[in-house]
Amino acid sequence: MERLTPVLRQKNATFVAANTTNILFFRSTMSKVRAKKALGQHFLTNPSVARAIAESVLSWRDIPILEIGPGMGMLTKELLDLGLEVYALEIDTESVEYLQRNFSWFAQGEHLTEGDVLKLPADELIPGQPQTPFVLIGNYPYNISSQIFFRLLELRDRVPCCAGMLQKEVAERLTAPPGGRDYGILSVLLRCWYHCEYLFTVSELDFDPPPKVKGGVLRLIRNDRKELPVDEELFKKVVKAAFSQRRKTLRNSLRTLFPEGYDFSDPIFSLRAERLDVEDYIRLTQDYIKTLPE
């Protein structure tokens, strides 16, 4: 990972800021925007963490950056200081007004959109650039973080890199490799299209208001896959069915999906859903397709 200290590569390491004076100064100004529980807002207060997140996408500095939920601009400032072309999408009117007052980059409005990342049409995410590739980044609202990554899957052909902060447990699930309890449906779907990397852990004390859990920073880098060799909707159907009873073997969890009398003697059906990688699920989908009527 570019320009990050080795400790940030350790999954269980918590980021420790070198300059607490800056953090305390920033916290003293936090009254400017009221954090709204309904929006899942927890404003990042540690500039060292923001800088580390921003530096994680420097390899894509030649394309626009779309920041989701910039709040009061802690991450935004670091992105701009690195010379990146930043566009921001913010659902909170109060935060939009704050950003326009405090960042000349946003004063004219062309780089800042008030809207919902889950609802805004794809061709409106980067104003005036409906097909342009972009990097997705943010201190993502904890209450919609999974939905944001399902949206990322829809945008995968335009997003070569995605990075940012989520609840630690969610970040661990999204980046989990096959074989563990954290590995799930979204883990499989993301690994179809991205290399998934957990970067570092952030203390709950680096936010205002402090959440009840730690944050986790991840980075996803697009792989070379252009398309699946099977129908994508059927692939999702098989993955979801496999995890519907994750404590049971595939022989049991897929029994309602495959036709009555299907031969489940293949050793793969003696495994649980969490043991299979993307290629295994492609194979299962191919087997399932063979059972469908012509």
Summary of the structure (lengths in Angstrom):
residues: 294
radius of gyration: 20.8
end to end distance: 48.2
largest distance: 68.3
contacts: 897
relative contact order: 0.12
helix: 42%
strand: 16%
